[in-house]
Amino acid sequence: MESKLLFGDAVAFATPALAVFAIDTQTEKTAEPVPGLLIGSDQVEDAARALLASGEFKAAVGEVAVLHSPTGLKAERLLLVGLGKAGDLSADSLRKGSGAAARAAKARGIRNLAIAAPETETPATIDPALSTRAIVEGAEIAEPDFDTYRSDRKDRSVESLTLIAAEAQRTAVQRGFDEGRIVAAAQNFARSLVNEPGNVLTPTELGKRTKAMCDTAGLKCEVFSSEKIQELKMGAFWAVAKGSAEPPALIVMTYEPANAPEAPVLGLVGKGITFDTGGISIKPADGMEKMKYDMAGAAAMIGAMHAIARLKPAVKVISVICSAENMPDGSSYKPGDVVTAMSGKTIEVVNTDAEGRLVLSDGLHYAKTLGCTHLINAATLTGAVSIALGNLNFGVFSNDDATCERFLDGLAVSGEKGWRLPCTDDYRDHIKSEIADIMNTGKNRYGGAISGAMFLKEFAGETPWVHLDIAGTAWNETPKPWLAYGPSGVAVRSILEWVRSFAS
């Protein structure tokens, strides 16, 4: 989809469809919704008056109503798009509303869509740069359907988006528009990686695609394999990797702008298990096909670096991706094995399906040896985080309050939902081993997401660190009005905001 920005009058713009946002202005909880349009146009108000008065359109988040041949407008259709309660208006409700408009246009075979930005004089309107960014992100993230491999696939893509904004905030709107396109492209790139089947996106192929992205974006990228992993004595990473016929990939991306200070140096570490059978502790067959997205944490970091390279924050960033397949084989590691991580810590393997924390343990330590002063990792680490938080929030863990607060503060901009869970030393007994330094699962099934975080904390050490467990949010199982079924690209936007917070 090609996105364009136009400063002018939406009423006078000829388009197959013009989307206008609406909010519910009713404050009484028990009363009927009172939709109000976020556009100062008598023509639009007149065209929509009968529908608004009917009570059929409630302006709920993502709700869309379509009016054909609206009187007084050059648009062939007027789409009224709900953003929910006026008091709840946020960048994320704009993002969802814009996404709902794009999905509604696509479902109707509309190839060209225009969206009227909220008028700046509207009291409920938020910062124009952020609102513009959110609108562009919402539409561009909503547009793709991930049915790439269907032979009967029909091209119903929305070919163009024209965002029409008032002249008054030109500079801020232009900035938000440019950022929105960059961030959406990064998130969609991450989603395209997550969607690939395991027989296509092997660790080697992930390395190739990452390197190609970095070459285009101007990032330094090195891709290593088995020899380097063994040379670095990454015993935990190698234990997981050696059971597969597919060689592993250790991917290192570096962003170092000329205006970056010596410190901080941010380390972005991603779990890149391109397919996870569970290894010797093999998973049940039911649902195993979803384990192609066990590399969503790596994709989030790759997507974040995609955006960082283009937005150019004044901070050095190094990303380490540990990618492998977890397969049962004569060479596979086994329950009861003891492996030695790069840091020198010994690990008792209790369950080979707890492989993500093993590869990340070496990735985190390696990032520190490369000079990283602050760490963040993302991983589809545990099913337990879904039991705790469902599929709306990802788990956030940290060993440093200030570093974690930076991340949580950025959620207001990213619009993503994360919830901090405990990761305090009194949980360490969960991973205490009788025969090694630690074991790779908890002693029981309770607090499984915390046990995974406690394991990783051992390798972050004293370095300020944030861990994102995105297992419940990496795949959108139920289509939403603003997002198709399939990979969500979760955490790209939030990781980006965390990085940018160090450059401000």
MARGU-572949 format. One record per residue (C-alpha): residue number from 1; residue in one letter; z, y, x. Coordinates in Angstrom, 2 decimals. Each point is the difference from the previous one (the first is absolute). Example, Ala and Ser with C-alpha at 12.3 -4.5 7.8 and 13.67 -1.06 7.14 Angstrom:
BEGIN
PT seq type      up   north    east
PT   1    a    7.80   -4.50   12.30
PT   2    s   -0.66    3.44    1.37
This chain:
BEGIN
PT seq type      up   north    east
PT   1    m    0.00    0.00    0.00
PT   2    e   -0.99    3.41    1.34
PT   3    s    2.64    2.62   -0.70
PT   4    k   -0.88    3.67   -0.22
PT   5    l    2.05    3.14   -0.55
PT   6    l   -1.25    2.81   -2.22
PT   7    f    1.70    3.34   -0.63
PT   8    g   -0.93    1.29   -3.41
PT   9    d    0.19   -0.49   -3.75
PT  10    a    0.24   -3.61   -1.17
PT  11    v   -1.28    0.95   -3.46
PT  12    a   -3.34    1.11    1.44
PT  13    f   -0.50   -3.12    2.15
PT  14    a   -2.62   -2.44   -1.26
PT  15    t    1.26   -3.56    0.50
PT  16    p   -0.01   -3.34   -1.82
PT  17    a    3.80    0.20   -0.19
PT  18    l    2.62    2.69    0.58
PT  19    a    3.62   -1.15    0.32
PT  20    v    2.80    2.40   -0.92
PT  21    f    3.67   -0.78    0.53
PT  22    a    2.60    0.14   -2.77
PT  23    i    3.79   -0.17   -0.01
PT  24    d    2.52   -0.74   -2.73
PT  25    t    1.84    3.30   -0.50
PT  26    q    2.53   -1.38   -2.49
PT  27    t    3.58    0.15    1.29
PT  28    e    1.71   -1.74   -2.94
PT  29    k    0.32   -3.69    0.83
PT  30    t   -0.26   -1.08   -3.61
PT  31    a   -2.88    2.28   -0.99
PT  32    e   -3.70   -0.80    0.10
PT  33    p   -1.90    0.92    3.20
PT  34    v   -1.64    3.43    0.10
PT  35    p   -2.98   -0.19    2.39
PT  36    g   -0.91    3.18    1.85
PT  37    l   -3.07    0.46    2.19
PT  38    l    0.29    1.11    3.63
PT  39    i   -2.99    2.30   -0.21
PT  40    g   -0.14    3.61   -1.15
PT  41    s   -3.21   -0.30   -2.01
PT  42    d   -0.43    0.89   -3.65
PT  43    q   -3.17   -2.13   -0.17
PT  44    v    1.80   -3.14    1.18
PT  45    e    2.93    0.72   -2.32
PT  46    d   -2.38    0.43   -2.93
PT  47    a   -1.92   -3.19    0.84
PT  48    a    3.20   -2.05    0.24
PT  49    r    1.99    1.64   -2.80
PT  50    a   -0.65   -2.59   -2.71
PT  51    l    0.81   -2.93    2.28
PT  52    l    3.16    1.65    1.31
PT  53    a    1.15    0.76   -3.55
PT  54    s   -0.68   -3.55   -1.21
PT  55    g    2.85   -1.54    2.00
PT  56    e   -2.28   -2.76    1.27
PT  57    f    0.12    1.30    3.57
PT  58    k    3.54    0.03    1.46
PT  59    a   -0.78    1.18    3.57
PT  60    a    1.79   -3.03    1.45
PT  61    v   -0.60   -0.63    3.70
PT  62    g   -3.47   -1.48    0.42
PT  63    e   -0.94    0.33   -3.69
PT  64    v   -3.63    1.07   -0.48
PT  65    a   -1.76    1.26   -3.13
PT  66    v   -3.74    0.71   -0.09
PT  67    l   -1.75    2.67   -2.05
PT  68    h   -3.81   -0.08   -0.18
PT  69    s   -2.16    3.14   -0.12
PT  70    p    2.95    2.41    0.18
PT  71    t   -0.87    3.34   -1.60
PT  72    g   -0.15    2.91    2.42
PT  73    l   -0.17   -2.11    3.16
PT  74    k   -2.98   -0.99    2.12
PT  75    a    1.58   -3.41    0.63
PT  76    e   -1.36   -2.92   -2.01
PT  77    r    3.51   -1.44   -0.37
PT  78    l    3.51    1.43    0.24
PT  79    l    2.65   -2.38    1.34
PT  80    l    3.58    0.92   -0.79
PT  81    v    2.23   -1.65    2.58
PT  82    g    3.76   -0.29   -0.48
PT  83    l    2.52    0.73    2.75
PT  84    g    3.18   -0.72   -1.96
PT  85    k    2.98    2.26   -0.65
PT  86    a   -0.29    3.58    1.22
PT  87    g    3.37   -0.26    1.73
PT  88    d   -1.15   -3.05    1.94
PT  89    l   -3.23    1.50    1.32
PT  90    s   -0.47   -0.87    3.65
PT  91    a   -2.68   -0.58    2.59
PT  92    d    0.13   -3.67   -0.88
PT  93    s   -0.57    0.55   -3.72
PT  94    l   -3.06    2.07    0.94
PT  95    r   -1.10   -2.82    2.32
PT  96    k    0.35   -2.54   -2.82
PT  97    g   -1.71    2.27   -2.53
PT  98    s   -2.94    0.58    2.29
PT  99    g   -0.23   -3.72    0.64
PT 100    a    0.06   -0.70   -3.72
PT 101    a   -2.86    2.45   -0.49
PT 102    a   -2.08   -1.76    2.66
PT 103    r    0.73   -3.45   -1.44
PT 104    a   -0.83    1.20   -3.52
PT 105    a   -3.29    1.49    1.19
PT 106    k   -0.87   -3.20    1.84
PT 107    a    0.71   -2.18   -3.03
PT 108    r   -2.44    2.13   -2.02
PT 109    g   -2.77   -0.08    2.59
PT 110    i    0.40    3.70    0.79
PT 111    r   -1.43    0.58    3.47
PT 112    n    1.02    3.63    0.50
PT 113    l    3.46    1.30   -0.84
PT 114    a    1.47    3.49    0.16
PT 115    i    3.73    0.73   -0.06
PT 116    a    1.46    3.41   -0.79
PT 117    a    2.91    0.74    2.33
PT 118    p    3.14    1.27   -1.75
PT 119    e   -0.05    3.78   -0.35
PT 120    t    2.19    1.68    2.60
PT 121    e    1.64    2.24   -2.60
PT 122    t    1.32   -2.98   -1.97
PT 123    p    3.80   -0.08    0.50
PT 124    a    0.12   -3.79    0.37
PT 125    t   -2.60   -0.06    2.76
PT 126    i    1.19   -1.12    3.42
PT 127    d   -1.09    1.15    3.46
PT 128    p   -3.80    0.41   -0.12
PT 129    a   -0.68   -1.68    3.34
PT 130    l    2.07   -3.06   -0.88
PT 131    s   -1.29   -0.18   -3.58
PT 132    t   -3.60    0.18    1.22
PT 133    r    0.62   -2.66    2.62
PT 134    a    1.59   -2.26   -2.63
PT 135    i   -2.91    0.42   -2.41
PT 136    v   -2.57   -0.94    2.65
PT 137    e    2.09   -2.95    1.21
PT 138    g    0.49   -1.26   -3.52
PT 139    a   -3.67   -0.01   -0.90
PT 140    e   -1.26   -1.46    3.28
PT 141    i    2.67   -2.72    0.11
PT 142    a   -0.58   -0.90   -3.67
PT 143    e   -3.78   -0.30    0.21
PT 144    p   -0.47   -3.25    2.01
PT 145    d    0.07   -3.46   -1.54
PT 146    f    0.57   -2.81    2.47
PT 147    d   -2.50   -2.50   -1.38
PT 148    t   -2.03    0.02    3.22
PT 149    y   -0.81   -3.70   -0.02
PT 150    r   -1.13   -0.37   -3.63
PT 151    s   -3.68   -0.91   -0.16
PT 152    d   -0.25    1.56   -3.49
PT 153    r    1.60    3.22    1.13
PT 154    k   -1.30    3.04   -1.88
PT 155    d   -0.05    3.38    1.67
PT 156    r    1.89    2.30   -2.37
PT 157    s    1.26    2.36    2.66
PT 158    v    0.76    3.64   -0.66
PT 159    e   -2.39    1.59    2.45
PT 160    s    1.42    3.49    0.13
PT 161    l    3.17    1.91   -0.74
PT 162    t   -0.05    3.78   -0.35
PT 163    l    3.39    1.65    0.05
PT 164    i   -0.17    3.43   -1.62
PT 165    a    2.72    2.43    1.01
PT 166    a    0.85    3.67   -0.46
PT 167    e   -0.85    2.45    2.76
PT 168    a    3.56    1.38    0.26
PT 169    q    1.34   -2.72    2.35
PT 170    r   -3.21   -0.73    1.91
PT 171    t    1.57   -0.59    3.43
PT 172    a    2.76   -2.31   -1.25
PT 173    v   -2.33   -1.89   -2.31
PT 174    q   -2.58   -0.53    2.74
PT 175    r    2.69   -1.33    2.33
PT 176    g    1.31   -2.40   -2.63
PT 177    f   -3.52   -1.15   -0.85
PT 178    d   -0.83   -0.75    3.64
PT 179    e    3.29   -1.86    0.54
PT 180    g   -0.40   -1.99   -3.19
PT 181    r   -3.39   -1.31    1.05
PT 182    i    1.35   -1.03    3.41
PT 183    v    3.06   -1.77   -1.39
PT 184    a   -1.92   -1.77   -2.76
PT 185    a   -2.60   -1.26    2.47
PT 186    a    2.78   -1.34    2.22
PT 187    q    1.75   -1.78   -2.85
PT 188    n   -3.26   -1.47   -1.29
PT 189    f   -0.82   -1.24    3.49
PT 190    a    3.37   -1.77    0.11
PT 191    r   -0.67   -1.48   -3.45
PT 192    s   -3.41   -1.29    1.07
PT 193    l    1.67   -1.87    2.88
PT 194    v    2.68   -1.51   -2.24
PT 195    n   -2.59   -1.18   -2.50
PT 196    e   -1.94   -2.09    2.50
PT 197    p    0.48   -3.78   -0.17
PT 198    g    1.56   -1.78    2.96
PT 199    n   -3.24   -1.72    0.98
PT 200    v   -1.60    3.43    0.46
PT 201    l    2.82    2.14    1.37
PT 202    t    1.34   -2.09    2.85
PT 203    p    2.24    1.66    2.61
PT 204    t   -3.08    0.44    2.21
PT 205    e   -1.92    1.66   -2.83
PT 206    l    2.97    2.25   -0.79
PT 207    g   -0.07    1.09    3.63
PT 208    k   -3.73    0.72   -0.17
PT 209    r    0.25    2.07   -3.17
PT 210    t    2.99    1.92    1.32
PT 211    k   -1.80    0.73    3.25
PT 212    a   -3.08    1.22   -1.88
PT 213    m    2.15    2.33   -2.11
PT 214    c    1.75    1.35    3.09
PT 215    d   -3.30    0.60    1.79
PT 216    t   -1.21    2.05   -2.96
PT 217    a    3.28    1.89   -0.39
PT 218    g    0.50    0.73    3.69
PT 219    l    3.02   -2.23    0.52
PT 220    k    0.62   -2.12    3.06
PT 221    c    0.06   -3.68   -0.95
PT 222    e    0.64   -3.14    2.03
PT 223    v   -0.25   -3.50   -1.42
PT 224    f    1.58   -2.90    1.88
PT 225    s    0.36   -3.68   -0.78
PT 226    s    1.79   -3.16    1.12
PT 227    e   -0.01    0.65    3.73
PT 228    k    1.58    3.44   -0.30
PT 229    i    2.59   -1.19   -2.53
PT 230    q    1.11   -2.73    2.39
PT 231    e   -0.12    2.35    2.99
PT 232    l    2.36    2.37   -1.82
PT 233    k    2.29   -2.96   -0.76
PT 234    m   -0.23    0.62   -3.74
PT 235    g    1.46   -3.39   -0.75
PT 236    a    0.71    0.70   -3.67
PT 237    f   -3.49    1.31   -0.73
PT 238    w   -1.61   -2.84    1.94
PT 239    a    2.08   -2.64   -1.79
PT 240    v   -1.56    1.07   -3.31
PT 241    a   -3.52    0.46    1.38
PT 242    k   -0.45   -3.24    1.93
PT 243    g   -0.21   -2.23   -3.07
PT 244    s   -3.34    1.42   -1.08
PT 245    a   -3.52   -0.60    1.29
PT 246    e   -0.55    3.74   -0.51
PT 247    p    1.20    2.03    3.01
PT 248    p    2.57    2.74   -0.63
PT 249    a   -0.58    3.71    0.52
PT 250    l    2.36    2.55    1.50
PT 251    i   -1.42    3.38   -1.02
PT 252    v    1.24    3.25    1.54
PT 253    m   -1.19    3.35   -1.36
PT 254    t    0.97    3.26    1.66
PT 255    y   -0.19    3.55   -1.33
PT 256    e    0.95    2.64    2.58
PT 257    p   -1.04    3.56   -0.80
PT 258    a    0.01    2.61    2.75
PT 259    n    2.67    2.06   -1.80
PT 260    a    2.45   -2.90   -0.44
PT 261    p    3.40    0.37    1.72
PT 262    e    1.26   -2.75    2.32
PT 263    a    2.39   -1.13   -2.70
PT 264    p    0.23   -1.32   -2.58
PT 265    v   -2.48   -2.87    0.30
PT 266    l   -0.35   -1.80   -3.30
PT 267    g   -0.58   -3.75   -0.15
PT 268    l   -1.76   -1.50   -3.04
PT 269    v    0.30   -3.79   -0.02
PT 270    g   -1.78   -2.20   -2.53
PT 271    k    0.17   -3.65   -0.99
PT 272    g   -3.55   -1.34    0.06
PT 273    i    0.17   -3.59   -1.22
PT 274    t   -3.54   -0.40   -1.30
PT 275    f    0.91   -3.23   -1.76
PT 276    d    3.40   -1.59   -0.46
PT 277    t    0.29   -3.65   -0.98
PT 278    g    3.69    0.03    0.91
PT 279    g   -0.75   -2.19    3.01
PT 280    i    1.89   -3.29    0.23
PT 281    s    2.33    1.36   -2.73
PT 282    i   -3.08    0.14   -2.18
PT 283    k   -0.07    2.12   -3.12
PT 284    p   -0.62   -1.42   -3.50
PT 285    a   -3.68   -0.04   -0.88
PT 286    d    0.53    2.20   -3.06
PT 287    g   -0.78    3.56    1.04
PT 288    m   -0.73   -0.77    3.64
PT 289    e   -3.43    1.63   -0.34
PT 290    k    1.79    3.36   -0.14
PT 291    m    1.16   -0.49    3.56
PT 292    k   -3.19    1.61    1.23
PT 293    y    1.89    3.27   -0.55
PT 294    d    2.82   -0.93    2.35
PT 295    m   -1.60    2.53    2.36
PT 296    a    0.55    2.94   -2.38
PT 297    g    2.63    1.46    2.34
PT 298    a   -2.55    0.09    2.81
PT 299    a   -2.56    1.52   -2.37
PT 300    a    2.48    2.73   -0.93
PT 301    m    0.43    0.93    3.66
PT 302    i   -3.74   -0.11    0.65
PT 303    g   -0.61    2.17   -3.06
PT 304    a    2.70    2.45    1.10
PT 305    m   -1.61    0.30    3.44
PT 306    h   -3.36    0.59   -1.73
PT 307    a    1.52    3.06   -1.72
PT 308    i    2.06    1.14    3.01
PT 309    a   -3.12    0.19    2.16
PT 310    r   -1.62    2.38   -2.49
PT 311    l    3.00    2.11   -1.02
PT 312    k    1.05    0.43    3.64
PT 313    p    3.79    0.48   -0.13
PT 314    a    1.50    1.25    3.27
PT 315    v    1.86   -3.19    0.90
PT 316    k   -0.88   -3.07    2.06
PT 317    v   -0.34   -3.22   -1.98
PT 318    i   -0.44   -3.58    1.23
PT 319    s   -0.70   -2.80   -2.45
PT 320    v    0.52   -3.66    0.87
PT 321    i   -1.51   -2.68   -2.25
PT 322    c    0.98   -3.64    0.47
PT 323    s   -2.60   -2.14   -1.74
PT 324    a   -0.19   -3.78   -0.32
PT 325    e   -0.40   -2.82   -2.46
PT 326    n    3.04   -2.12   -0.86
PT 327    m   -1.36   -3.54   -0.23
PT 328    p    1.34   -3.59    0.14
PT 329    d   -1.47   -1.77    3.01
PT 330    g    0.97   -2.32    2.79
PT 331    s    0.61    3.09    2.12
PT 332    s    2.06    1.84   -2.63
PT 333    y    3.57    1.03    0.56
PT 334    k    2.50   -2.06   -1.98
PT 335    p    3.31    0.45   -1.80
PT 336    g    2.71   -0.49    2.60
PT 337    d   -2.03    1.48    2.86
PT 338    v    1.54    2.71    2.14
PT 339    v   -2.36    2.74    1.18
PT 340    t    0.60    2.91    2.33
PT 341    a   -1.22    3.41   -1.10
PT 342    m   -1.43    2.61    2.34
PT 343    s    3.37    1.76    0.02
PT 344    g    1.67   -3.16    1.37
PT 345    k    1.84   -0.82   -3.23
PT 346    t   -0.08   -3.64   -1.01
PT 347    i   -0.86   -0.91   -3.57
PT 348    e    0.76   -3.22   -1.85
PT 349    v   -2.86   -0.74   -2.37
PT 350    v    1.43   -1.20   -3.29
PT 351    n   -3.07    0.55   -2.14
PT 352    t   -3.54    0.54    1.28
PT 353    d   -0.83    1.97   -3.15
PT 354    a    2.19    2.81    1.37
PT 355    e   -2.73    0.75    2.52
PT 356    g   -0.55    3.69   -0.70
PT 357    r    3.28    1.03    1.55
PT 358    l   -0.86   -2.03    3.09
PT 359    v   -3.26    1.80    0.70
PT 360    l    1.61    3.35   -0.82
PT 361    s    2.91   -0.65    2.35
PT 362    d   -2.38   -0.02    2.95
PT 363    g   -2.03    2.88   -1.45
PT 364    l    3.07    2.21   -0.32
PT 365    h    1.18   -0.77    3.52
PT 366    y   -3.47    0.54    1.43
PT 367    a   -0.23    3.40   -1.72
PT 368    k    3.23    0.99    1.75
PT 369    t   -1.40   -1.03    3.38
PT 370    l   -2.99    2.26   -0.71
PT 371    g    2.37    2.95   -0.32
PT 372    c    0.60    0.25   -3.74
PT 373    t    3.17    1.93   -0.81
PT 374    h   -0.10   -0.60   -3.78
PT 375    l   -1.27   -3.08   -1.82
PT 376    i   -1.26   -0.85   -3.45
PT 377    n   -1.33   -3.39   -1.06
PT 378    a   -1.62   -1.26   -3.18
PT 379    a   -0.25   -3.59   -1.12
PT 380    t   -0.38   -2.26   -3.00
PT 381    l    3.17   -1.55    1.35
PT 382    t    1.98   -1.63   -2.81
PT 383    g   -0.36   -1.20   -3.55
PT 384    a    3.65    0.97   -0.35
PT 385    v   -0.85    3.70   -0.03
PT 386    s   -1.96   -0.57   -3.22
PT 387    i    3.03   -1.69   -1.54
PT 388    a    2.09    3.03    0.94
PT 389    l   -2.42    2.82   -0.85
PT 390    g   -2.79   -1.49   -2.08
PT 391    n   -3.54    1.22    0.60
PT 392    l    0.61    3.75   -0.27
PT 393    n    2.00    0.81    3.13
PT 394    f   -0.36   -1.27    3.53
PT 395    g    3.14   -0.60    2.03
PT 396    v    1.05    2.55    2.61
PT 397    f    2.43   -0.94    2.78
PT 398    s    1.12    1.97    3.02
PT 399    n    2.47    0.20    2.85
PT 400    d    0.02    3.81    0.03
PT 401    d    0.73    2.27   -2.96
PT 402    a   -1.90    3.05    1.25
PT 403    t   -3.15   -2.00    0.76
PT 404    c    0.20   -1.72   -3.37
PT 405    e    0.53    3.29   -1.85
PT 406    r   -3.20    1.32    1.54
PT 407    f   -1.81   -2.94   -1.51
PT 408    l    1.66    0.24   -3.42
PT 409    d   -0.64    3.76   -0.19
PT 410    g   -3.72   -0.67    0.44
PT 411    l   -0.15   -2.15   -3.14
PT 412    a   -0.07    3.16   -2.13
PT 413    v   -3.34    0.83    1.64
PT 414    s   -1.43   -3.51    0.27
PT 415    g    0.97   -0.92   -3.56
PT 416    e    0.90   -3.52    1.11
PT 417    k    3.27   -1.64   -0.99
PT 418    g    2.42   -1.40    2.55
PT 419    w    3.67   -0.84   -0.32
PT 420    r    2.43   -0.17    2.88
PT 421    l    1.96   -3.24    0.32
PT 422    p    2.91   -0.68    2.36
PT 423    c   -0.55   -1.11    3.58
PT 424    t    3.50    0.30    1.44
PT 425    d    1.59   -2.07    2.74
PT 426    d    2.25   -1.87   -2.41
PT 427    y   -3.11   -1.90   -1.10
PT 428    r   -0.70   -1.30    3.50
PT 429    d    1.81   -3.27   -0.62
PT 430    h   -2.86   -0.88   -2.36
PT 431    i   -2.28   -0.63    2.98
PT 432    k    2.56   -1.25    2.54
PT 433    s   -1.08   -3.28    1.61
PT 434    e    2.23   -2.67    1.49
PT 435    i   -2.55   -0.98    2.65
PT 436    a   -1.92    3.23    0.73
PT 437    d    0.56    3.74   -0.18
PT 438    i   -1.27    0.26   -3.57
PT 439    m   -1.88   -2.08   -2.54
PT 440    n   -3.09    1.04   -1.91
PT 441    t    1.42   -0.36   -3.53
PT 442    g    3.28    0.75   -1.69
PT 443    k    2.64   -2.69   -0.36
PT 444    n   -0.66   -0.09   -3.74
PT 445    r   -2.46    1.48   -2.45
PT 446    y    2.17    2.93   -1.00
PT 447    g   -1.03    3.40    1.31
PT 448    g   -3.21   -1.40    1.46
PT 449    a   -1.67    3.38    0.43
PT 450    i    3.06    1.26    1.85
PT 451    s    0.01   -3.07    2.27
PT 452    g   -3.60    0.75    0.94
PT 453    a    0.88    3.61    0.73
PT 454    m    3.03   -1.01    2.07
PT 455    f   -2.21   -2.22    2.11
PT 456    l   -2.39    2.86    0.74
PT 457    k    2.89    2.37    0.68
PT 458    e    0.92   -2.19    2.97
PT 459    f   -3.28    0.96    1.66
PT 460    a    0.03    3.68   -0.95
PT 461    g    3.33    0.21    1.82
PT 462    e    1.22    3.57    0.44
PT 463    t   -3.44    1.48   -0.70
PT 464    p   -0.07    1.81   -3.37
PT 465    w   -1.93   -2.31   -2.31
PT 466    v   -1.20   -0.39   -3.59
PT 467    h   -1.12   -3.30   -1.50
PT 468    l   -2.16   -0.16   -3.13
PT 469    d   -0.09   -3.29   -1.89
PT 470    i   -3.11    0.41   -2.17
PT 471    a   -0.33   -3.60   -1.21
PT 472    g    0.42    0.93   -3.67
PT 473    t   -2.30    3.02   -0.01
PT 474    a   -2.93   -0.89    2.29
PT 475    w   -2.06   -1.57   -2.80
PT 476    n   -0.48    1.50   -3.45
PT 477    e    0.16   -3.06   -2.22
PT 478    t   -0.38    1.88   -3.28
PT 479    p   -2.76    2.61   -0.32
PT 480    k    1.32    3.47   -0.83
PT 481    p   -1.82    2.91   -1.61
PT 482    w   -0.17    1.62    3.45
PT 483    l   -0.34   -3.04    2.30
PT 484    a   -2.15   -3.13   -0.03
PT 485    y    1.23   -3.54    0.49
PT 486    g    0.30   -0.91    3.67
PT 487    p    1.24    1.54    3.24
PT 488    s    2.06    3.15   -0.43
PT 489    g   -0.07    1.41    3.53
PT 490    v    3.69    0.74   -0.40
PT 491    a    1.88    1.87    2.73
PT 492    v   -3.03    1.68    1.62
PT 493    r    0.89    3.35   -1.55
PT 494    s    3.73   -0.34    0.64
PT 495    i   -0.40   -1.00    3.65
PT 496    l   -2.33    2.96    0.46
PT 497    e    2.58    2.41   -1.42
PT 498    w    2.69   -1.48    2.27
PT 499    v   -2.22    0.61    3.01
PT 500    r   -0.87    3.54   -1.11
PT 501    s    3.69    0.83   -0.44
PT 502    f    0.44   -0.25    3.77
PT 503    a   -2.83    2.45    0.61
PT 504    s    1.24    2.77   -2.31
